[in-house]
């Protein structure tokens, strides 16, 4: 088996802010914020919600690309990914968003050697349309992707699987991982289920944790 994998959520974990929140705040303030608040009262943030928001941007593909390039990564993320790879680990991004903006941001920031597991997306009618792969073994009707199943399969390949996340779609993966790092809502959800986790605010803290335990040189 391979040594270890570090699996991270993207929006709100590797980045400081979810892409859909940036779109709402930048382009859809008039109706996007009330729509978001109303949606949260009765439903979960899912593919239907994301397609409503991301499909309503109303900009050229070049303008959307500029927004993607400005996505605020955790300031320690790029160095952390490099250190994981130098230590013989493999880095995965596991997202219930879309490769449309993840791949473009990684290319823009020169981040290489990272495996992205997410949903496909295309530019359409001034916005982004996400299409879950219903034939995928990781398909989830609710979130589009079943993160717990991904981590479960990675554990067959790696001696140790770490996971970092921040919200409800990350809950199953965090419970399945050997060690989970949690921030924001995920901390509350794991505490409620009496699951062990390591709280964090940024990737420098995770780096310190792994270094102290001999995972990173």
C-alpha positions as CSV (number, residue, x, y, z in Angstrom):
1,X,0.0,0.0,0.0
2,X,1.0,3.6,-0.6
3,X,2.1,5.7,2.4
4,X,-0.6,8.4,2.8
5,X,-3.1,10.5,1.1
6,X,-4.3,14.0,2.1
7,X,-7.8,14.7,0.9
8,X,-9.2,18.2,1.1
9,X,-12.5,19.8,0.3
10,X,-12.1,22.9,-1.9
11,X,-14.7,25.6,-1.3
12,X,-14.2,27.1,2.2
13,X,-11.4,24.7,3.1
14,X,-8.6,25.2,0.5
15,X,-10.2,28.5,-0.3
16,X,-11.1,31.1,2.3
17,X,-14.6,31.6,0.7
18,X,-17.0,29.4,-1.3
19,X,-17.1,30.3,-5.0
20,X,-20.9,30.6,-4.9
21,X,-20.7,33.1,-2.1
22,X,-18.3,35.2,-4.2
23,X,-20.7,35.1,-7.1
24,X,-23.6,36.1,-4.9
25,X,-21.7,39.0,-3.3
26,X,-20.3,40.2,-6.6
27,X,-23.1,39.8,-9.1
28,X,-26.4,38.6,-7.4
29,X,-26.7,40.8,-4.3
30,X,-30.2,41.9,-5.0
31,X,-31.8,38.5,-5.0
32,X,-29.0,36.0,-4.4
33,X,-28.6,36.6,-0.7
34,X,-32.3,36.3,0.2
35,X,-32.5,33.3,-2.1
36,X,-29.6,31.7,-0.2
37,X,-31.1,32.4,3.2
38,X,-34.5,31.1,2.2
39,X,-33.0,28.0,0.6
40,X,-31.1,27.1,3.8
41,X,-34.2,27.2,5.9
42,X,-35.7,24.1,4.2
43,X,-33.0,22.5,2.0
44,X,-29.3,21.6,1.8
45,X,-26.8,23.4,-0.4
46,X,-26.9,21.0,-3.3
47,X,-26.4,20.8,-7.1
48,X,-29.8,22.3,-7.8
49,X,-28.9,25.3,-5.6
50,X,-25.4,25.7,-7.2
51,X,-26.8,25.5,-10.7
52,X,-29.3,28.2,-9.9
53,X,-26.6,30.6,-8.5
54,X,-23.7,29.7,-10.9
55,X,-26.1,29.7,-13.9
56,X,-27.2,33.2,-13.1
57,X,-23.8,35.0,-13.3
58,X,-24.6,36.7,-16.6
59,X,-21.0,37.3,-17.7
60,X,-18.7,36.3,-20.5
61,X,-16.5,33.2,-20.0
62,X,-13.5,35.5,-19.8
63,X,-15.1,37.6,-17.0
64,X,-15.9,34.4,-15.1
65,X,-12.3,33.2,-15.5
66,X,-11.1,36.4,-14.0
67,X,-13.3,35.7,-10.9
68,X,-11.9,32.2,-10.7
69,X,-8.3,33.5,-10.8
70,X,-9.1,35.8,-7.9
71,X,-10.4,32.9,-5.7
72,X,-8.7,33.4,-2.3
73,X,-6.7,30.3,-1.5
74,X,-5.7,29.6,2.1
75,X,-2.3,31.5,2.2
76,X,-0.5,28.3,3.3
77,X,-2.2,25.9,0.9
78,X,0.3,25.9,-1.9
79,X,3.2,25.3,0.4
80,X,1.3,22.6,2.3
81,X,0.5,20.7,-0.9
82,X,4.1,20.8,-1.9
83,X,5.2,19.5,1.5
84,X,2.7,16.6,1.4
85,X,4.1,15.6,-2.0
86,X,7.7,15.9,-0.9
87,X,6.9,13.6,2.1
88,X,5.7,10.9,-0.3
89,X,2.0,11.6,0.1
90,X,-0.6,12.2,-2.6
91,X,-2.8,15.2,-2.5
92,X,-6.5,15.0,-3.5
93,X,-9.1,17.7,-3.9
94,X,-12.6,16.3,-3.2
95,X,-15.3,18.7,-4.1
96,X,-19.1,18.9,-4.4
97,X,-18.5,21.9,-6.6
98,X,-17.1,21.6,-10.1
99,X,-13.8,21.0,-11.9
100,X,-14.7,23.9,-14.1
101,X,-13.3,26.4,-11.6
102,X,-11.0,24.1,-9.6
103,X,-8.9,23.0,-12.5
104,X,-8.6,26.6,-13.8
105,X,-7.5,27.9,-10.5
106,X,-4.9,25.2,-10.0
107,X,-3.5,25.9,-13.5
108,X,-3.4,29.6,-12.8
109,X,-1.6,29.1,-9.5
110,X,0.8,26.6,-11.0
111,X,-0.3,23.8,-8.7
112,X,0.6,20.4,-10.2
113,X,0.3,16.7,-9.2
114,X,-3.0,17.1,-7.5
115,X,-5.9,14.7,-8.2
116,X,-9.3,16.4,-8.4
117,X,-12.4,14.4,-7.8
118,X,-15.5,16.6,-8.5
119,X,-18.3,17.2,-11.0
120,X,-17.9,18.4,-14.5
121,X,-19.1,21.9,-15.5
122,X,-19.4,23.9,-18.6
123,X,-19.9,27.6,-19.5
124,X,-23.5,28.0,-20.7
125,X,-25.7,31.1,-21.3
126,X,-23.5,33.4,-19.3
127,X,-23.0,31.1,-16.4
128,X,-21.7,27.7,-15.3
129,X,-23.7,24.5,-15.5
130,X,-22.7,21.5,-13.2
131,X,-23.5,18.0,-14.4
132,X,-23.1,15.1,-11.9
133,X,-22.1,11.8,-13.4
134,X,-25.0,9.5,-12.5
135,X,-22.9,6.5,-13.7
136,X,-20.1,7.2,-11.3
137,X,-19.7,4.9,-8.3
138,X,-19.4,8.1,-6.2
139,X,-22.7,9.7,-7.4
140,X,-24.9,11.1,-4.7
141,X,-28.5,12.3,-5.5
142,X,-28.2,15.0,-2.8
143,X,-24.7,16.5,-3.2
144,X,-23.8,15.1,-6.6
145,X,-20.8,13.3,-5.1
146,X,-20.5,10.9,-2.2
147,X,-17.3,12.0,-0.4
148,X,-17.4,9.2,2.2
149,X,-17.3,6.5,-0.6
150,X,-14.3,8.2,-2.2
151,X,-12.4,8.2,1.1
152,X,-13.5,4.6,1.8
153,X,-11.9,3.5,-1.5
154,X,-8.7,5.5,-0.9
155,X,-8.3,3.6,2.4
156,X,-7.9,0.4,0.3
157,X,-5.0,2.1,-1.5
158,X,-3.2,4.1,1.2
159,X,-2.0,3.1,4.7
160,X,-3.4,6.4,6.1
161,X,-6.0,8.8,4.7
162,X,-6.3,12.4,6.1
163,X,-9.3,14.5,5.3
164,X,-9.9,18.3,5.8
165,X,-13.3,19.9,5.4
166,X,-15.7,22.6,6.6
167,X,-19.3,21.8,5.9
168,X,-22.1,19.2,5.8
169,X,-21.1,17.5,2.5
170,X,-17.8,16.7,4.2
171,X,-19.3,14.9,7.2
172,X,-19.2,11.4,5.8
173,X,-15.7,11.7,4.5
174,X,-14.5,13.1,7.8
175,X,-16.0,10.1,9.7
176,X,-14.5,7.7,7.2
177,X,-10.9,9.2,7.3
178,X,-8.2,7.9,9.6
179,X,-7.7,11.5,10.9
180,X,-10.1,14.4,10.1
181,X,-9.3,18.1,10.3
182,X,-12.4,20.3,10.7
183,X,-13.3,23.9,10.6
184,X,-16.6,26.0,10.6
185,X,-19.8,23.9,10.4
186,X,-18.0,20.6,10.2
187,X,-16.7,21.0,13.7
188,X,-20.2,21.3,15.1
189,X,-21.5,18.4,13.1
190,X,-18.7,16.1,14.2
191,X,-19.0,17.2,17.8
192,X,-22.7,16.5,17.7
193,X,-22.0,12.9,16.5
194,X,-19.2,12.6,19.1
195,X,-16.7,12.0,16.4
196,X,-13.0,12.7,17.0
197,X,-11.4,15.5,14.9
198,X,-8.6,18.0,14.9
199,X,-9.8,21.6,14.7
200,X,-8.0,24.0,12.4
201,X,-8.3,27.5,10.9
202,X,-5.6,27.3,8.2
203,X,-3.2,24.8,6.6
204,X,-0.2,26.0,8.6
205,X,-1.9,24.4,11.7
206,X,-2.4,21.1,9.8
207,X,1.2,21.3,8.7
208,X,2.4,21.7,12.3
209,X,0.2,18.8,13.4
210,X,1.6,16.5,10.8
211,X,5.2,17.6,11.2
212,X,5.1,17.0,15.0
213,X,3.9,13.5,14.3
214,X,6.6,12.7,11.7
215,X,4.4,12.8,8.6
216,X,6.2,15.8,7.1
217,X,9.9,16.3,7.1
